[in-house]
Amino acid sequence: MNTEKFTYNYIDLIKQTMAERSLSQQALANILGVNQTTVSQWLLGRKKPTYDNIYTFCKKFDVTPNEFFGFEC
């Protein structure tokens, strides 16, 4: 499995979600209950969201886990 492609799928989705909703890193962090630096680390690919972060993101933004990771079924 190509983990690099896997990583960028969720980074792109987070960036797209932020752009569509005009959310800053801090605003997204507040919605998800994490620090702004955590969001920054995700966007830079230095840190990956935890299961709880992914679950919260999917629920708050009506995204499936498959969409989050870029899987097509």
Steps between C-alpha positions, in 0.01 A plus 500: 500500500629842407480687832610831343189512281294387799634791707430766238140396447394611847722808491332612179156431647577703813631789287197482271260496796674798655489694171134420427396614848751785531647342813835595644717238663390637837131484409535140383694415814221645714237296316700179540615566857872500421778759502574717197850354491347153463308612191817661365692176550230305311514742209877476484487120513706490818226351713199283419153542652402252768198274461302738723606800287396322182167396650427857616601650165275255313203570726540879501550531124280213378789308347536122494824339617545371143479856368739619770763255385420525132373145455250432227257216551 
